[in-house]
Amino acid sequence: MRWRWRWPAIGEGDRVTEAIIFDMDGVLADSEALIREAAMEMFEEKGARVAPEDFLPFVGAGENRYLGGVAEKHGVPFDVEADKARTYALYLEKVPDRLVVFPGAAAFIRACRDAGLATAVASSADWIKVEANLRKIGCPPESFEAVIAAEDVERRKPWPDLFLAAAARIGAEPGRCVVLEDALNGVRAARAAGMACVGVATSFPETDLVAAGADLVVPSIADLTVAQVLGLGAGP
C-alpha cells in the first residue's frame, strides 16, 4: 500500500495540527464484524435473513441507519429503539471475549498526548457501545479531552456534526484538527467539517478512501506516526 498525500508534509516546527479526533469502530477496535453479527442475529429473530454485504453502505453512519437501511432493503418492519436495544444487547455479550483491539491503538493515543495534542473520539455509535469499546481498548472515555457519541448530535456521519462538536468541546479550530477514519461516510464527514483526514484501510480499500477525500491512507493505526499527522491540519 502506498502513502498518499494531498499536501506536502510540514515539519514539526511548522505544525498546524492541534487535535486528533478518532473514529472508534474500525480505527481503534475491530468491531465491525461483531456489530454486523449481532445485527444479523437480531434480524433473524425477526424472521429475516440478511447478508453481510447489506450493511456496507451504512458503515459509519450510526446504528439507526446501519440497521434501518438494511430493514428498508428487505422490507422488514423496524422499531428503532427496540431493535437497536436488542442488537446492542447481543453485541455487548460478545465484547468481553471477542472484541479485537487494533495493535498500536493505545500507544498511538499516548504518543499524541505526549506530543501535546488534544485527543477526542467522535463516533456515530450510541454511548452504550462507545463506552464498552473504549474500556475494552484500555482508554476509557475520561482519558480523552472529549468523547462525542450519536446521542450528542442531531445528524450522524456523513454529516460533519460529530466532528464539529468534538472540536468545539476541545476548543480547537476545525482546520487544525486531524480525523482518523476507516469508513467512507466518516471521511466525507471529516471533509465536510473542514478537517484533514487520515484514512485507515481496515474496512474499505485505499482507492475508495482516497476517492472519498482522505489526505493520507495507512493500512492500520499501527502504521501511523504522530510526525505524519502534525502538518496535516490546514491551519487558519
MODANOR-V568032 format. One record per residue. N is the residue number from 1. D_FIRST is the distance of its C-alpha to the first C-alpha in Angstrom with 1 decimal. Layout:
n/d_first
N/D_FIRST
N/D_FIRST
//
This chain:
n/d_first
1/0.0
2/3.8
3/6.8
4/9.2
5/12.9
6/15.9
7/18.4
8/18.7
9/18.4
10/21.9
11/23.5
12/24.8
13/28.3
14/27.5
15/25.7
16/26.5
17/24.8
18/27.5
19/26.1
20/23.0
21/23.4
22/21.7
23/21.4
24/22.4
25/21.5
26/17.8
27/17.2
28/19.9
29/20.9
30/19.8
31/22.9
32/21.9
33/23.0
34/26.2
35/27.3
36/26.7
37/28.7
38/31.4
39/31.6
40/31.9
41/34.7
42/36.4
43/36.4
44/37.7
45/40.5
46/41.4
47/41.5
48/38.4
49/35.6
50/32.3
51/28.9
52/25.6
53/24.0
54/26.9
55/25.5
56/22.1
57/23.6
58/25.1
59/22.4
60/22.8
61/26.2
62/28.4
63/30.4
64/33.2
65/31.0
66/28.7
67/32.0
68/34.0
69/31.7
70/31.7
71/35.4
72/35.9
73/34.0
74/36.2
75/39.4
76/39.8
77/42.0
78/40.0
79/41.7
80/39.0
81/40.6
82/41.8
83/38.7
84/36.3
85/38.5
86/38.5
87/34.8
88/34.4
89/37.1
90/35.3
91/32.0
92/33.7
93/35.2
94/31.7
95/30.3
96/32.1
97/31.1
98/27.9
99/25.9
100/22.8
101/21.9
102/18.3
103/18.2
104/18.3
105/19.6
106/23.2
107/22.3
108/20.2
109/23.2
110/25.6
111/23.7
112/23.9
113/27.6
114/28.2
115/26.8
116/29.4
117/27.2
118/28.7
119/26.8
120/27.3
121/26.2
122/26.5
123/26.3
124/27.6
125/28.9
126/32.6
127/33.8
128/34.7
129/31.1
130/29.7
131/32.2
132/31.8
133/28.0
134/28.3
135/31.0
136/29.2
137/26.2
138/28.9
139/28.7
140/31.6
141/32.2
142/34.7
143/32.1
144/30.5
145/32.3
146/31.9
147/30.9
148/31.1
149/31.3
150/32.2
151/35.9
152/35.7
153/35.0
154/36.3
155/33.1
156/29.8
157/26.3
158/25.5
159/28.5
160/28.0
161/30.9
162/29.2
163/27.2
164/30.3
165/32.4
166/30.3
167/30.4
168/34.1
169/34.7
170/33.0
171/34.8
172/31.7
173/31.2
174/28.5
175/27.0
176/26.7
177/24.7
178/21.0
179/20.0
180/17.3
181/16.8
182/15.1
183/17.4
184/17.9
185/21.5
186/20.7
187/18.5
188/21.4
189/23.8
190/22.3
191/22.4
192/25.9
193/26.9
194/26.0
195/23.4
196/20.0
197/17.2
198/14.1
199/12.3
200/11.4
201/9.5
202/12.2
203/14.4
204/12.8
205/9.7
206/7.7
207/10.1
208/13.0
209/12.5
210/12.3
211/15.3
212/17.1
213/17.0
214/14.3
215/14.4
216/11.3
217/8.5
218/7.6
219/7.1
220/10.9
221/13.8
222/14.0
223/11.0
224/13.0
225/16.0
226/19.2
227/19.0
228/15.9
229/17.9
230/21.3
231/21.3
232/19.6
233/23.0
234/24.7
235/28.0
236/31.5
//
